[in-house]
Amino acid sequence: DLFGSVEPLLPSLREDGVAVWVLGAGPYPPGVVALQELLDEASEELEPEDVWEPQDMNDTCLYIFTSGTTGLPKAARVSHLKSIMCLSFYELVGASSRDVVYLALPLYHMAGSLLGIVGCIGIGATCVLKEKFSASQFWDDCRAEGVTVFQYIGELCRYLVNQPQ
């Protein structure tokens, strides 16, 4: 849906060695990887480990969006090692596969995607995704879904405390 916003930047992205992958109906300009076509052609068999194993765990695994707390919003590099460390996040704070984790953080941010989603995968927990945080709906959502853990950053707890009892 956002490809139109990225398209004018393609020449500079290519100069910087940034690959652009898109999932959705094309056609796309040369140099853009259309993922749906690749998924349709993909084999069900796993590739040998040396094909997908990173050469160096400190190499870039992915980029995440930062909100720009220390400047303008920007992409931030995340290494393979940091991505794998996120698998253990909830275990470090005492959660387990029996927990139901409520996540209302944006998935384009590391706290939502890597710590939240990947963290749930790491412990095998159920993840309840909320499209947008709502202090007025929070407790009803938690009761309805059997939530035992919620992840927050910033002001979320202050908003909850300020809700009527």
DSSP file (Angstrom, degrees, kcal/mol; ACC not computed):
  #  RESIDUE AA STRUCTURE BP1 BP2  ACC     N-H-->O    O-->H-N    N-H-->O    O-->H-N    TCO  KAPPA ALPHA  PHI   PSI    X-CA   Y-CA   Z-CA
    1    1 A D              0   0    0      0, 0.0     3,-0.3     0, 0.0     4,-0.1   0.000 360.0 360.0 360.0 -27.0    0.0    0.0    0.0
    2    2 A L    >>  +     0   0    0      1,-0.2     3,-1.4     2,-0.1     4,-1.1   0.353 360.0 104.5 -99.5   5.8    2.9    2.4    0.7
    3    3 A F  H >> S+     0   0    0      1,-0.3     4,-2.6     2,-0.2     3,-0.6   0.863  73.5  62.4 -58.2 -36.2    4.9    1.6   -2.4
    4    4 A G  H 34 S+     0   0    0     -3,-0.3    -1,-0.3     1,-0.3    -2,-0.1   0.806 102.7  51.4 -58.5 -29.8    3.9    4.9   -4.1
    5    5 A S  H <4 S+     0   0    0     -3,-1.4    -1,-0.3     1,-0.2    -2,-0.2   0.801 115.1  41.5 -75.5 -29.4    5.6    6.7   -1.2
    6    6 A V  H XX S+     0   0    0     -4,-1.1     3,-1.9    -3,-0.6     4,-0.5   0.787  95.2  80.2 -87.2 -30.1    8.9    4.8   -1.7
    7    7 A E  G >< S+     0   0    0     -4,-2.6     3,-1.5     1,-0.3    -1,-0.1   0.837  87.9  54.3 -52.3 -44.2    8.9    4.8   -5.5
    8    8 A P  G 34 S+     0   0    0      0, 0.0    -1,-0.3     0, 0.0     4,-0.2   0.753 108.5  52.7 -63.0 -20.0   10.4    8.3   -5.9
    9    9 A L  G <> S+     0   0    0     -3,-1.9     4,-2.4    -4,-0.2     3,-0.4   0.511  78.4 101.5 -90.8  -5.4   13.3    7.3   -3.6
   10   10 A L  H <X S+     0   0    0     -3,-1.5     4,-2.8    -4,-0.5     5,-0.2   0.866  77.4  52.7 -51.8 -46.4   14.2    4.2   -5.6
   11   11 A P  H  > S+     0   0    0      0, 0.0     4,-2.0     0, 0.0    -1,-0.2   0.932 113.8  42.6 -58.4 -44.3   17.3    5.7   -7.4
   12   12 A S  H  > S+     0   0    0     -3,-0.4     4,-1.5    -4,-0.2    -2,-0.2   0.859 113.0  53.4 -71.2 -32.5   18.8    6.9   -4.1
   13   13 A L  H  <>S+     0   0    0     -4,-2.4     5,-2.9     2,-0.2     4,-0.3   0.923 108.7  49.4 -64.9 -43.0   18.0    3.6   -2.4
   14   14 A R  H ><5S+     0   0    0     -4,-2.8     3,-1.6    -5,-0.2    -2,-0.2   0.912 107.7  54.2 -61.1 -42.7   19.7    1.7   -5.1
   15   15 A E  H 3<5S+     0   0    0     -4,-2.0    -1,-0.2     1,-0.3    -2,-0.2   0.851 109.4  48.8 -59.2 -34.4   22.8    3.9   -4.8
   16   16 A D  T 3<5S-     0   0    0     -4,-1.5    -1,-0.3    -5,-0.1    -2,-0.2   0.418 118.8-113.0 -86.3   1.4   22.9    3.1   -1.1
   17   17 A G  T < 5 +     0   0    0     -3,-1.6     2,-0.5    -4,-0.3    -3,-0.2   0.729  63.9 151.9  76.5  22.3   22.6   -0.6   -1.8
   18   18 A V      < -     0   0    0     -5,-2.9     2,-0.3    -6,-0.2    -1,-0.2  -0.767  36.5-143.9 -91.4 125.5   19.1   -0.9   -0.2
   19   19 A A        -     0   0    0     -2,-0.5     2,-0.5    13,-0.0    13,-0.1  -0.676   8.0-149.0 -85.4 140.6   16.9   -3.6   -1.6
   20   20 A V  E     -a   32   0A   0     11,-0.6    13,-2.8    -2,-0.3     2,-0.4  -0.956  13.9-173.2-113.9 120.4   13.2   -2.9   -1.9
   21   21 A W  E     -a   33   0A   0     -2,-0.5     2,-0.4    11,-0.2    13,-0.2  -0.906   3.4-169.3-112.2 139.5   10.8   -5.9   -1.5
   22   22 A V  E     -a   34   0A   0     11,-2.8    13,-2.7    -2,-0.4     2,-0.6  -0.992  15.0-159.0-133.7 136.1    7.1   -5.5   -2.1
   23   23 A L        +     0   0    0     -2,-0.4     2,-0.3    12,-0.2    11,-0.1  -0.961  60.3  60.7-111.5 114.8    4.2   -7.8   -1.4
   24   24 A G  S    S-     0   0    0     -2,-0.6    12,-0.2   -23,-0.0     2,-0.2  -0.880  93.1 -37.9 152.7 174.8    1.2   -7.0   -3.5
   25   25 A A  S    S+     0   0    0     -2,-0.3    -2,-0.1     1,-0.1     0, 0.0  -0.442  73.5 169.2 -68.3 131.7    0.0   -6.6   -7.1
   26   26 A G        +     0   0    0     -2,-0.2     2,-0.1     2,-0.1    -1,-0.1   0.111  62.7 177.7 -89.1-153.1    2.6   -5.2   -9.5
   27   27 A P        -     0   0    0      0, 0.0    -2,-0.0     0, 0.0     0, 0.0   0.532  48.3-176.9 -77.4 158.6    4.0   -4.4  -11.9
   28   28 A Y        -     0   0    0     -2,-0.1     3,-0.1     4,-0.1     6,-0.1  -0.866  29.6 -96.7-121.0 155.2    7.0   -2.9  -10.2
   29   29 A P    >   -     0   0    0      0, 0.0     3,-1.7     0, 0.0    -1,-0.1  -0.209  57.3 -76.6 -65.0 160.6   10.0   -1.1  -11.7
   30   30 A P  T 3  S+     0   0    0      0, 0.0     3,-0.1     0, 0.0     0, 0.0  -0.273 119.6  33.9 -56.0 142.1   13.3   -3.0  -12.3
   31   31 A G  T 3  S+     0   0    0      1,-0.3   -11,-0.6    -3,-0.1     2,-0.5   0.265  89.8 111.6  94.2 -11.9   15.2   -3.6   -9.2
   32   32 A V  E <   -a   20   0A   0     -3,-1.7     2,-0.7   -13,-0.1    -1,-0.3  -0.840  65.8-134.5 -95.7 130.0   12.2   -4.0   -7.0
   33   33 A V  E     -a   21   0A   0    -13,-2.8   -11,-2.8    -2,-0.5     2,-0.9  -0.756   9.1-150.0 -89.5 117.3   11.7   -7.6   -5.7
   34   34 A A  E  >  -a   22   0A   0     -2,-0.7     4,-1.2   -13,-0.2     3,-0.3  -0.770  10.6-167.3 -86.2 105.0    8.1   -8.7   -6.0
   35   35 A L  H  > S+     0   0    0    -13,-2.7     4,-3.0    -2,-0.9     5,-0.2   0.838  77.5  63.3 -66.9 -35.7    7.7  -11.2   -3.1
   36   36 A Q  H  > S+     0   0    0    -14,-0.6     4,-2.5     1,-0.2    -1,-0.2   0.912 102.9  49.8 -59.3 -42.2    4.4  -12.8   -4.2
   37   37 A E  H  > S+     0   0    0     -3,-0.3     4,-1.5     1,-0.2    -1,-0.2   0.916 112.9  47.4 -60.6 -42.9    6.0  -14.2   -7.3
   38   38 A L  H  X S+     0   0    0     -4,-1.2     4,-1.1     1,-0.2    -2,-0.2   0.896 111.3  50.6 -66.2 -40.3    8.9  -15.6   -5.3
   39   39 A L  H  < S+     0   0    0     -4,-3.0     3,-0.4     1,-0.2    -2,-0.2   0.903 108.9  51.8 -63.7 -40.6    6.5  -17.1   -2.7
   40   40 A D  H  < S+     0   0    0     -4,-2.5    -1,-0.2    -5,-0.2    -2,-0.2   0.837 115.4  41.8 -64.4 -32.6    4.5  -18.7   -5.4
   41   41 A E  H  < S+     0   0    0     -4,-1.5    -1,-0.2    -5,-0.2    -2,-0.2   0.565  89.9 118.3 -90.2 -10.4    7.6  -20.3   -6.9
   42   42 A A     <  -     0   0    0     -4,-1.1     2,-0.2    -3,-0.4    -3,-0.0  -0.243  62.9-123.3 -66.3 143.7    9.3  -21.3   -3.6
   43   43 A S        -     0   0    0      2,-0.2    -1,-0.1     1,-0.1    -2,-0.1  -0.477   9.2-132.7 -79.2 153.9   10.0  -24.9   -2.9
   44   44 A E  S    S+     0   0    0     -2,-0.2     2,-0.2     2,-0.1    -1,-0.1   0.628  81.8  95.8 -79.0 -14.5    8.6  -26.6    0.3
   45   45 A E  S    S-     0   0    0      1,-0.1    -2,-0.2     0, 0.0     2,-0.2  -0.564  80.1-117.3 -82.8 140.3   12.0  -28.0    1.0
   46   46 A L        -     0   0    0     -2,-0.2     3,-0.1     1,-0.1    -1,-0.1  -0.468  25.9-120.9 -73.1 144.0   14.4  -26.2    3.3
   47   47 A E        -     0   0    0     -2,-0.2     5,-0.1     1,-0.1    -1,-0.1  -0.462  42.9 -84.3 -75.5 156.1   17.7  -24.9    2.0
   48   48 A P    >>  -     0   0    0      0, 0.0     3,-2.1     0, 0.0     4,-0.8  -0.300  42.6-111.5 -59.7 149.7   20.9  -26.2    3.6
   49   49 A E  H 3> S+     0   0    0      1,-0.3     4,-2.3     2,-0.2     3,-0.5   0.821 114.0  63.1 -55.8 -36.4   21.9  -24.3    6.7
   50   50 A D  H 34 S+     0   0    0      1,-0.2    -1,-0.3     2,-0.2    -3,-0.0   0.683  98.4  58.5 -67.3 -14.5   25.0  -22.7    5.1
   51   51 A V  H <4 S+     0   0    0     -3,-2.1    -1,-0.2     1,-0.1    -2,-0.2   0.877 119.7  24.1 -78.1 -39.3   22.7  -20.9    2.6
   52   52 A W  H  < S+     0   0    0     -4,-0.8    -2,-0.2    -3,-0.5    -3,-0.1   0.561  95.0 103.6-106.5 -10.1   20.6  -19.1    5.2
   53   53 A E  S  < S-     0   0    0     -4,-2.3     4,-0.0    -5,-0.2     3,-0.0  -0.588  77.7-114.0 -74.9 130.1   23.0  -18.9    8.2
   54   54 A P        -     0   0    0      0, 0.0     3,-0.2     0, 0.0    -1,-0.1  -0.306   9.7-136.7 -64.4 145.6   24.5  -15.4    8.6
   55   55 A Q  S    S+     0   0    0      1,-0.3     2,-0.4     2,-0.0    -2,-0.0   0.892  94.8  16.1 -64.7 -39.8   28.2  -15.1    8.0
   56   56 A D    >   -     0   0    0      1,-0.1     3,-2.2     4,-0.1    24,-0.3  -0.993  68.8-142.2-140.0 126.6   28.5  -12.8   11.1
   57   57 A M  T 3  S+     0   0    0     -2,-0.4    24,-2.7     1,-0.3    23,-0.4   0.667 103.5  60.4 -64.6 -15.8   25.8  -12.5   13.8
   58   58 A N  T 3  S+     0   0    0     22,-0.2    -1,-0.3    21,-0.2     3,-0.1   0.495  82.3 107.5 -89.5  -3.4   26.6   -8.7   14.0
   59   59 A D  S <  S-     0   0    0     -3,-2.2    21,-1.6     1,-0.1     2,-0.2  -0.291  88.2 -82.2 -66.5 159.6   25.7   -8.2   10.3
   60   60 A T  E     +B   79   0B   0     19,-0.2    19,-0.3     1,-0.2    -1,-0.1  -0.472  45.2 174.6 -67.4 128.2   22.4   -6.4    9.5
   61   61 A C  E     -     0   0B   0     17,-3.0     2,-0.3     1,-0.4    18,-0.2   0.789  65.0 -27.2 -96.5 -43.9   19.4   -8.6    9.7
   62   62 A L  E     -B   78   0B   0     16,-1.8    16,-2.6    14,-0.0    -1,-0.4  -0.967  56.0-114.5-162.2 170.4   16.7   -6.0    9.2
   63   63 A Y  E     -B   77   0B   0     -2,-0.3     2,-0.3    14,-0.2    14,-0.2  -0.938  25.9-163.5-115.9 142.3   15.9   -2.3    9.6
   64   64 A I  E     -B   76   0B   0     12,-2.5    12,-3.0    -2,-0.4     2,-0.4  -0.841  24.2-109.0-119.5 161.6   13.2   -1.0   11.9
   65   65 A F  E     -B   75   0B   0     43,-1.8    45,-0.4    -2,-0.3     2,-0.4  -0.736  28.5-156.2 -87.9 133.6   11.5    2.4   12.1
   66   66 A T  E     -B   74   0B   0      8,-2.8     8,-0.9    -2,-0.4    43,-0.0  -0.867  20.2-129.7-108.8 149.7   12.4    4.7   15.0
   67   67 A S        -     0   0    0     -2,-0.4    -1,-0.1     6,-0.2     4,-0.0   0.595  46.3-110.7 -75.3  -9.8   10.0    7.4   16.2
   68   68 A G    >   +     0   0    0      4,-0.2     3,-2.1     6,-0.1    -1,-0.1   0.786  59.8 155.9  89.3  28.2   12.7   10.0   16.1
   69   69 A T  T 3  S+     0   0    0      1,-0.3     3,-0.1     3,-0.1    -3,-0.0   0.859  83.3  36.7 -54.6 -37.0   13.1   10.6   19.8
   70   70 A T  T 3  S-     0   0    0      2,-0.1     2,-0.3     0, 0.0    -1,-0.3   0.058 140.3 -40.6-104.6  24.8   16.7   11.8   19.2
   71   71 A G  S <  S-     0   0    0     -3,-2.1     3,-0.1    -4,-0.0     0, 0.0  -0.990 103.0  -8.8 152.4-152.6   15.9   13.6   15.9
   72   72 A L  S    S-     0   0    0     -2,-0.3    -4,-0.2     1,-0.1    -2,-0.1  -0.392  82.4 -86.8 -73.6 153.5   13.8   12.9   12.8
   73   73 A P        +     0   0    0      0, 0.0     2,-0.3     0, 0.0    -6,-0.2  -0.309  64.0 159.7 -56.7 144.6   12.2    9.5   12.3
   74   74 A K  E     -B   66   0B   0     -8,-0.9    -8,-2.8    -3,-0.1     2,-0.3  -0.974  43.9 -88.3-160.1 167.1   14.6    7.1   10.6
   75   75 A A  E     -B   65   0B   0     -2,-0.3     2,-0.4   -10,-0.2   -10,-0.2  -0.675  39.2-157.4 -82.8 140.7   15.5    3.5    9.9
   76   76 A A  E     -B   64   0B   0    -12,-3.0   -12,-2.5    -2,-0.3     2,-0.2  -0.967  17.1-118.0-123.0 139.6   17.7    1.8   12.5
   77   77 A R  E     -B   63   0B   0     -2,-0.4     2,-0.4   -14,-0.2   -14,-0.2  -0.519  24.5-167.3 -76.6 136.3   19.9   -1.2   11.9
   78   78 A V  E     -B   62   0B   0    -16,-2.6   -17,-3.0    -2,-0.2   -16,-1.8  -0.995  14.1-140.3-125.6 126.0   19.2   -4.4   13.8
   79   79 A S  E  >  -B   60   0B   0     -2,-0.4     4,-2.0   -19,-0.3   -19,-0.2  -0.285  24.3-110.9 -79.3 166.3   21.7   -7.2   13.8
   80   80 A H  H  > S+     0   0    0    -21,-1.6     4,-2.4   -23,-0.4     5,-0.2   0.903 119.5  54.2 -60.1 -41.5   21.0  -11.0   13.6
   81   81 A L  H  > S+     0   0    0    -24,-2.7     4,-2.4   -22,-0.2    -1,-0.2   0.927 108.0  47.2 -61.4 -46.5   22.2  -11.3   17.2
   82   82 A K  H  > S+     0   0    0    -25,-0.3     4,-1.4     1,-0.2    -1,-0.2   0.886 111.0  53.0 -64.0 -37.7   19.8   -8.6   18.5
   83   83 A S  H  < S+     0   0    0     -4,-2.0     4,-0.5     1,-0.2     3,-0.3   0.927 111.3  45.5 -61.7 -44.7   17.0  -10.2   16.6
   84   84 A I  H >< S+     0   0    0     -4,-2.4     3,-1.3     1,-0.2     4,-0.4   0.868 106.9  58.8 -67.7 -36.1   17.7  -13.6   18.2
   85   85 A M  H >< S+     0   0    0     -4,-2.4     3,-1.5     1,-0.3     4,-0.2   0.828  95.0  65.5 -62.1 -30.0   18.1  -12.0   21.6
   86   86 A C  G >< S+     0   0    0     -4,-1.4     3,-1.2    -3,-0.3     4,-0.4   0.757  86.0  71.3 -64.7 -23.5   14.5  -10.7   21.3
   87   87 A L  G <  S+     0   0    0     -3,-1.3    -1,-0.3    -4,-0.5     4,-0.3   0.798 101.4  45.2 -59.2 -27.6   13.3  -14.4   21.3
   88   88 A S  G <> S+     0   0    0     -3,-1.5     4,-2.3    -4,-0.4    -1,-0.2   0.419  82.5 103.3 -96.9   0.1   14.2  -14.4   25.0
   89   89 A F  H <> S+     0   0    0     -3,-1.2     4,-1.0    -4,-0.2    -1,-0.2   0.917  85.1  39.4 -53.6 -54.9   12.7  -11.1   26.0
   90   90 A Y  H  4>S+     0   0    0     -4,-0.4     5,-2.7     1,-0.2     3,-0.4   0.851 112.6  56.9 -68.1 -33.1    9.6  -12.4   27.8
   91   91 A E  H >45S+     0   0    0     -4,-0.3     3,-1.5     1,-0.2    -1,-0.2   0.901 102.6  56.6 -61.4 -39.4   11.5  -15.3   29.3
   92   92 A L  H 3<5S+     0   0    0     -4,-2.3    -1,-0.2     1,-0.3    -2,-0.2   0.806 108.7  46.2 -62.2 -29.3   13.8  -12.8   30.9
   93   93 A V  T 3<5S-     0   0    0     -4,-1.0    -1,-0.3    -3,-0.4    -2,-0.2   0.293 126.2 -97.5-100.0  10.4   10.9  -11.0   32.6
   94   94 A G  T < 5S+     0   0    0     -3,-1.5    -3,-0.2     1,-0.3    -2,-0.1   0.532  75.7 137.7  94.6   7.2    9.3  -14.3   33.8
   95   95 A A      < -     0   0    0     -5,-2.7    -1,-0.3    -6,-0.1     2,-0.3  -0.426  28.2-173.6 -82.3 162.6    6.6  -15.0   31.2
   96   96 A S    >   -     0   0    0     -2,-0.1     3,-1.9    28,-0.0    27,-0.1  -0.832  44.7 -81.9-144.7-178.4    6.0  -18.5   29.8
   97   97 A S  T 3  S+     0   0    0      1,-0.3    29,-0.3    -2,-0.3    -2,-0.0   0.682 121.4  65.5 -65.1 -17.4    4.1  -20.3   27.1
   98   98 A R  T 3  S+     0   0    0     27,-0.1    -1,-0.3     2,-0.0     2,-0.1   0.618  86.3  97.6 -78.2 -12.5    1.0  -20.3   29.4
   99   99 A D    <   -     0   0    0     -3,-1.9    27,-1.7    49,-0.1     2,-0.5  -0.386  64.2-146.1 -81.0 154.9    0.8  -16.5   29.2
  100  100 A V  E     -c  126   0C   0     46,-0.2    48,-2.4    25,-0.2    49,-1.9  -0.984  21.5-153.2-117.2 114.9   -1.4  -14.5   26.9
  101  101 A V  E     -cd 127 149C   0     25,-3.2    27,-3.6    -2,-0.5     2,-0.5  -0.791   3.2-149.1 -99.7 125.9    0.4  -11.3   25.9
  102  102 A Y  E     -cd 128 150C   0     47,-2.8    49,-1.7    -2,-0.5     2,-0.5  -0.821  17.3-174.5 -93.7 125.3   -1.5   -8.1   25.0
  103  103 A L  E     +c  129   0C   0     25,-3.1    27,-2.5    -2,-0.5    49,-0.1  -0.956  23.5 156.4-129.0 112.9    0.3   -6.0   22.5
  104  104 A A        +     0   0    0     47,-0.5    29,-0.5    -2,-0.5    -1,-0.1   0.118  44.1 113.1-117.3  17.7   -1.0   -2.6   21.4
  105  105 A L  S    S-     0   0    0      6,-0.1    25,-0.1    27,-0.1     2,-0.1  -0.602  79.5 -92.1 -90.4 152.3    2.4   -1.2   20.2
  106  106 A P    >   -     0   0    0      0, 0.0     3,-1.3     0, 0.0     6,-0.6  -0.401  26.5-141.2 -65.6 136.6    3.0   -0.4   16.6
  107  107 A L  T 3  S+     0   0    0      1,-0.3     6,-0.1     5,-0.2     7,-0.1   0.595  97.2  68.9 -76.8  -9.9    4.6   -3.3   14.7
  108  108 A Y  T 3  S+     0   0    0    -44,-0.1   -43,-1.8     5,-0.1     2,-0.3   0.526  91.6  76.8 -81.8  -4.1    6.9   -1.0   12.7
  109  109 A H  S X> S-     0   0    0     -3,-1.3     4,-2.7   -45,-0.2     3,-0.6  -0.793  89.2-122.2-105.7 148.3    8.7   -0.3   16.0
  110  110 A M  H 3>>S+     0   0    0    -45,-0.4     5,-2.4    -2,-0.3     4,-0.7   0.861 110.8  58.3 -58.3 -37.6   11.2   -2.7   17.6
  111  111 A A  I 34>S+     0   0    0      3,-0.2     5,-0.8     1,-0.2    -1,-0.2   0.874 114.9  36.9 -62.1 -36.4    9.2   -2.8   20.9
  112  112 A G  I <4>S+     0   0    0     -3,-0.6     5,-1.7    -6,-0.6    -5,-0.2   0.943 127.7  29.1 -80.3 -51.5    6.1   -4.1   19.0
  113  113 A S  I  <>S+     0   0    0     -4,-2.7     5,-2.3    -7,-0.4     4,-0.4   0.979 130.4  25.7 -79.0 -57.9    7.6   -6.4   16.3
  114  114 A L  I  <>S+     0   0    0     -4,-0.7     5,-0.9    -5,-0.3    -3,-0.2   0.969 132.7  31.7 -78.0 -53.2   10.8   -7.8   17.8
  115  115 A L  I   <S+     0   0    0     -5,-2.4   -25,-0.2     3,-0.2    -3,-0.2   0.920 130.8  37.1 -69.5 -40.8   10.2   -7.7   21.5
  116  116 A G  I  ><S+     0   0    0     -5,-0.8     4,-1.7    -6,-0.5    -3,-0.2   0.996 129.8  21.8 -75.2 -69.1    6.5   -8.2   21.2
  117  117 A I  I  ><S+     0   0    0     -5,-1.7     4,-2.2    -4,-0.4    -3,-0.2   0.961 129.9  42.9 -68.9 -53.3    5.8  -10.7   18.4
  118  118 A V  I  ><S+     0   0    0     -5,-2.3     4,-2.5     1,-0.2    -3,-0.2   0.878 112.4  56.2 -63.1 -36.2    9.3  -12.4   18.2
  119  119 A G  H  ><S+     0   0    0     -5,-0.9     4,-1.2    -6,-0.2    -1,-0.2   0.898 107.5  48.4 -60.7 -40.6    9.3  -12.5   22.0
  120  120 A C  H  X>S+     0   0    0     -4,-1.7     5,-1.9     1,-0.2     4,-1.4   0.902 110.8  50.3 -65.6 -41.5    6.0  -14.4   22.0
  121  121 A I  H  <5S+     0   0    0     -4,-2.2     3,-0.3     1,-0.2    -2,-0.2   0.912 105.2  59.3 -61.1 -41.4    7.3  -16.8   19.4
  122  122 A G  H  <5S+     0   0    0     -4,-2.5    -1,-0.2     1,-0.2    -2,-0.2   0.825 118.1  28.1 -59.3 -34.7   10.4  -17.3   21.6
  123  123 A I  H  <5S-     0   0    0     -4,-1.2    -1,-0.2    -3,-0.3    -2,-0.2   0.470 107.9-117.4-106.0  -3.1    8.3  -18.6   24.5
  124  124 A G  T  <5 +     0   0    0     -4,-1.4    -3,-0.2    -3,-0.3     2,-0.1   0.796  60.6 154.7  73.9  27.9    5.4  -20.0   22.6
  125  125 A A      < -     0   0    0     -5,-1.9     2,-0.3    -6,-0.2    -1,-0.2  -0.471  49.3-105.3 -87.2 159.1    2.9  -17.6   24.1
  126  126 A T  E     -c  100   0C   0    -27,-1.7   -25,-3.2   -29,-0.3     2,-0.5  -0.660  33.3-151.6 -78.9 137.3   -0.4  -16.4   22.7
  127  127 A C  E     -c  101   0C   0     -2,-0.3     2,-0.7   -27,-0.2   -25,-0.2  -0.959   5.8-159.0-116.8 124.0   -0.2  -12.8   21.4
  128  128 A V  E     -c  102   0C   0    -27,-3.6   -25,-3.1    -2,-0.5     2,-0.5  -0.902  15.3-155.2-100.1 116.3   -3.3  -10.6   21.4
  129  129 A L  E     -c  103   0C   0     -2,-0.7     2,-0.5   -27,-0.2   -25,-0.2  -0.791   6.6-162.8 -97.1 131.1   -2.8   -7.8   18.9
  130  130 A K        -     0   0    0    -27,-2.5     3,-0.1    -2,-0.5    -2,-0.0  -0.954  15.3-144.6-109.8 128.7   -4.7   -4.6   19.3
  131  131 A E  S    S+     0   0    0     -2,-0.5     2,-0.3     1,-0.2    -1,-0.1   0.886  85.5   6.2 -60.8 -39.7   -4.8   -2.4   16.2
  132  132 A K  S    S-     0   0    0     -3,-0.1    -1,-0.2   -26,-0.0   -27,-0.1  -0.994  85.3-106.8-146.9 136.8   -4.6    0.8   18.2
  133  133 A F        -     0   0    0    -29,-0.5     2,-0.4    -2,-0.3   -29,-0.0  -0.390  34.6-178.4 -65.1 136.2   -4.2    1.4   21.9
  134  134 A S    >>  -     0   0    0      1,-0.1     4,-1.3    -2,-0.1     3,-0.6  -0.927  18.3-163.9-137.7 111.7   -7.3    2.5   23.8
  135  135 A A  H 3> S+     0   0    0     -2,-0.4     4,-0.5     1,-0.2     3,-0.2   0.868  93.9  54.3 -61.0 -36.3   -7.1    3.2   27.5
  136  136 A S  H 34 S+     0   0    0      1,-0.2    -1,-0.2     2,-0.1     4,-0.2   0.765 116.8  36.2 -72.0 -24.0  -10.9    3.0   27.8
  137  137 A Q  H <> S+     0   0    0     -3,-0.6     4,-2.7     2,-0.1     5,-0.2   0.534  92.6  95.0-101.1  -8.9  -11.0   -0.5   26.2
  138  138 A F  H  X S+     0   0    0     -4,-1.3     4,-2.6     1,-0.2     5,-0.2   0.907  86.7  40.0 -54.2 -56.7   -7.8   -1.9   27.7
  139  139 A W  H  X S+     0   0    0     -4,-0.5     4,-2.5     1,-0.2    -1,-0.2   0.878 115.8  51.1 -67.9 -37.7   -9.2   -3.7   30.8
  140  140 A D  H  > S+     0   0    0     -4,-0.2     4,-2.6     2,-0.2    -1,-0.2   0.917 111.7  48.8 -62.8 -42.0  -12.2   -5.0   29.0
  141  141 A D  H  X S+     0   0    0     -4,-2.7     4,-2.1     2,-0.2    -2,-0.2   0.931 110.9  50.3 -60.2 -46.2  -10.0   -6.3   26.2
  142  142 A C  H  X>S+     0   0    0     -4,-2.6     5,-2.4    -5,-0.2     4,-0.9   0.915 113.2  44.9 -61.8 -44.1   -7.7   -7.9   28.8
  143  143 A R  H ><5S+     0   0    0     -4,-2.5     3,-0.6     1,-0.2    -1,-0.2   0.929 113.2  50.6 -64.4 -45.1  -10.5   -9.7   30.6
  144  144 A A  H 3<5S+     0   0    0     -4,-2.6    -2,-0.2     1,-0.2    -1,-0.2   0.845 117.8  38.5 -62.7 -35.1  -12.2  -10.8   27.3
  145  145 A E  H 3<5S-     0   0    0     -4,-2.1    -1,-0.2    -5,-0.2    -2,-0.2   0.465 107.9-118.1 -97.5  -3.3   -8.9  -12.3   26.0
  146  146 A G  T <<5 -     0   0    0     -4,-0.9   -46,-0.2    -3,-0.6    -3,-0.2   0.859  44.2-171.9  69.5  35.0   -7.6  -13.8   29.3
  147  147 A V      < +     0   0    0     -5,-2.4    -1,-0.2    -6,-0.2   -46,-0.2  -0.371  22.5 171.2 -66.7 134.4   -4.5  -11.6   29.1
  148  148 A T        +     0   0    0    -48,-2.4     2,-0.3     1,-0.3   -47,-0.2   0.537  67.9  31.1-115.4 -16.6   -1.8  -12.3   31.7
  149  149 A V  E     -d  101   0C   0    -49,-1.9   -47,-2.8     2,-0.0     2,-0.4  -0.998  60.6-171.7-142.0 140.0    1.0  -10.0   30.4
  150  150 A F  E     -d  102   0C   0     -2,-0.3     2,-0.4   -49,-0.2   -47,-0.2  -0.995  15.2-141.2-132.8 148.3    1.0   -6.7   28.6
  151  151 A Q        +     0   0    0    -49,-1.7   -47,-0.5    -2,-0.4     2,-0.3  -0.857  27.5 170.6-105.6 136.5    3.9   -4.9   27.1
  152  152 A Y        -     0   0    0     -2,-0.4     2,-0.3   -49,-0.1    -2,-0.0  -0.956  17.3-173.6-141.4 160.8    4.2   -1.2   27.3
  153  153 A I    >   -     0   0    0     -2,-0.3     3,-1.3     0, 0.0     4,-0.1  -0.950  58.9  -5.3-141.4 161.6    6.5    1.8   26.6
  154  154 A G  T 3  S-     0   0    0     -2,-0.3     3,-0.4     1,-0.2     4,-0.2  -0.274 122.6  -9.4  63.6-130.5    6.2    5.4   27.3
  155  155 A E  T >> S+     0   0    0      1,-0.2     4,-2.0     2,-0.1     3,-0.5   0.377  95.1 109.1 -89.9   1.0    3.0    6.9   28.8
  156  156 A L  H <> S+     0   0    0     -3,-1.3     4,-1.8     1,-0.3    -1,-0.2   0.871  79.9  48.1 -51.7 -47.2    0.7    3.8   28.5
  157  157 A C  H 3> S+     0   0    0     -3,-0.4     4,-2.5     1,-0.2    -1,-0.3   0.870 108.3  54.7 -65.2 -35.8    0.5    3.1   32.2
  158  158 A R  H <> S+     0   0    0     -3,-0.5     4,-1.6     1,-0.2    -1,-0.2   0.906 107.2  51.3 -63.0 -40.2   -0.2    6.7   33.0
  159  159 A Y  H  < S+     0   0    0     -4,-2.0     4,-0.2     1,-0.2    -1,-0.2   0.894 111.0  48.5 -62.2 -39.4   -3.2    6.6   30.6
  160  160 A L  H >< S+     0   0    0     -4,-1.8     3,-1.5    -5,-0.2    -2,-0.2   0.916 109.2  51.2 -68.1 -43.3   -4.5    3.5   32.3
  161  161 A V  H 3< S+     0   0    0     -4,-2.5    -1,-0.2     1,-0.3    -2,-0.2   0.825 106.2  56.7 -63.8 -30.7   -4.1    4.9   35.8
  162  162 A N  T 3< S+     0   0    0     -4,-1.6    -1,-0.3    -5,-0.2    -2,-0.2   0.473  86.6 102.1 -82.5  -1.3   -6.1    8.0   34.8
  163  163 A Q  S <  S-     0   0    0     -3,-1.5   -27,-0.0    -4,-0.2    -3,-0.0  -0.491  87.9 -91.3 -77.0 151.9   -9.1    5.9   33.6
  164  164 A P              0   0    0      0, 0.0    -1,-0.1     0, 0.0    -2,-0.0  -0.257 360.0 360.0 -57.8 152.6  -12.2    5.7   35.8
  165  165 A Q              0   0    0     -3,-0.1    -2,-0.0    -4,-0.0    -3,-0.0   0.524 360.0 360.0 -59.6 360.0  -12.1    2.7   38.2
